[in-house]
Amino acid sequence: MSEETRAGGRFGDAFSIAATTFAVVALVFAVFAFVFSSQATERAQSAKNEVAHKLATGPAATSTTSSAVLAGHPSVQITEREYSIVPDVASVASGPVRFQVSNVGQSGHEFNVVRTDLDPRALPVNADSATVITNAAGIERVGAVDTTIKPAATKSGSFDLQPGNYVLFCNLPGHYQQGMATRFTVT
Ligand SMILES: [Cu+2]
């Protein structure tokens, strides 16, 4: 055997070791890729099943509410906190209106509805109790959610509203003066 052939032989051995190593590494990667992809498929499938389950078993009230809203009974979402009161829409068409009031604050809040052309910041306030005088001239009391709404709670109330200007506010002592009042319009 010449030097050249032996050198070629050593090179050949090295090459076949490298090729074998490469093949083994590629096989390991292929196995991992297969395992990961089937896990991903399983996860996607179970997520899909969960959504399908929720759609199938979701509270029946949700679809009832939606069709009621479509039938002309609007539902207005109100968010209360210290110290603001924010409806998700500024106006609705006249008729029965359902207010869903969520307290996302740290203390209790009220929800009151009055019909008035007065500016929401200019309602008359009883100096002693720091509350809005709801039977004052120029204010027509419409109604309220009749309990103090606790933090993290949602209460709802329905009112039959005629076209006009309204103010929605919290009337716990001091809360109105700290900003818990907003204009609401019924057309
Ligand atoms: Cu309040």
Boltz pocket constraint, residues with backbone or C-beta under 6 A from the ligand:
constraints:
  - pocket:
      binder: B
      contacts: [[A, 81], [A, 108], [A, 109], [A, 110], [A, 170], [A, 171], [A, 172], [A, 175], [A, 180]]
      max_distance: 6.0
